[in-house]
Amino acid sequence: MSTSNQSSAPEPECCTRVIRLKELTRLIGLSRSTIYDRMNPKSKRFDPSFPRPIKLGLASVGWNLSEVMAWIASRPQAHPITVTKE
């Protein structure tokens, strides 16, 4: 009887870690209120692609770090401003 071993190596920490709001604000550079505006469909700042929070307890939430990193990677990148001297 052969059994296939389909257990893969553990995922890297960046893919399985849950981050809290304080770390999220540092990582993406947005304030707490702007983050919650991005999640609120009634807000003019609503972003349907923004990562959804994970409920951790009665009054606590976190975000999947891999989803946050994917969201950051999907954002348009700013182009450096070139200064020309005349």
C-alpha positions as CSV (number, residue, x, y, z in Angstrom):
1,M,0.0,0.0,0.0
2,S,1.6,3.2,-1.1
3,T,0.7,6.5,0.5
4,S,1.5,9.8,-1.1
5,N,3.1,12.3,1.1
6,Q,1.3,15.5,0.1
7,S,2.4,17.5,3.1
8,S,4.4,20.4,1.9
9,A,7.0,22.4,3.7
10,P,5.7,25.0,6.1
11,E,4.9,28.3,4.5
12,P,7.2,31.1,5.1
13,E,6.3,33.4,8.0
14,C,5.3,36.2,5.6
15,C,2.5,34.0,4.2
16,T,1.0,32.8,7.4
17,R,1.5,35.6,9.8
18,V,-1.4,37.8,11.0
19,I,-0.5,41.5,11.6
20,R,-2.4,43.9,13.8
21,L,-3.5,47.5,13.0
22,K,-0.3,49.1,14.4
23,E,1.9,47.1,12.1
24,L,-0.4,47.5,9.2
25,T,-0.3,51.3,9.5
26,R,3.5,51.2,9.5
27,L,3.7,48.9,6.6
28,I,1.4,50.7,4.2
29,G,1.8,54.2,5.5
30,L,-2.0,54.9,5.9
31,S,-3.7,56.1,9.1
32,R,-6.2,54.0,11.1
33,S,-9.1,56.1,9.8
34,T,-8.0,55.8,6.2
35,I,-7.6,52.0,6.5
36,Y,-11.1,51.7,7.8
37,D,-12.3,54.1,5.1
38,R,-10.7,51.8,2.5
39,M,-12.9,48.9,3.9
40,N,-16.1,50.9,4.1
41,P,-18.3,50.6,0.9
42,K,-20.0,53.9,1.8
43,S,-16.8,55.9,1.9
44,K,-15.4,57.8,-1.0
45,R,-12.0,56.2,-0.2
46,F,-13.5,52.7,-0.5
47,D,-11.1,50.2,-2.2
48,P,-12.7,46.8,-3.0
49,S,-9.2,45.3,-3.5
50,F,-8.1,46.3,0.1
51,P,-7.4,43.2,2.2
52,R,-10.3,42.1,4.4
53,P,-9.5,41.9,8.2
54,I,-9.6,38.6,10.0
55,K,-11.7,38.5,13.2
56,L,-9.4,37.3,16.1
57,G,-11.7,37.8,19.0
58,L,-14.7,39.8,20.2
59,A,-13.1,43.2,19.7
60,S,-9.9,42.4,17.8
61,V,-9.0,42.0,14.1
62,G,-5.8,41.3,12.1
63,W,-4.8,41.2,8.5
64,N,-3.1,38.3,6.7
65,L,0.4,39.6,5.9
66,S,0.6,37.8,2.5
67,E,-2.7,39.5,1.4
68,V,-1.4,42.9,2.5
69,M,1.9,42.3,0.6
70,A,0.0,41.3,-2.5
71,W,-2.1,44.4,-2.2
72,I,1.0,46.6,-1.9
73,A,2.5,44.9,-4.9
74,S,-0.6,45.5,-7.0
75,R,-0.6,49.3,-6.3
76,P,0.6,51.6,-9.1
77,Q,4.2,52.6,-8.5
78,A,5.1,56.3,-8.4
79,H,7.6,57.3,-11.1
80,P,10.6,59.3,-9.9
81,I,10.5,62.9,-10.8
82,T,13.5,63.8,-13.0
83,V,14.9,67.3,-12.6
84,T,16.5,68.8,-15.6
85,K,18.7,71.9,-15.3
86,E,18.5,74.4,-18.1
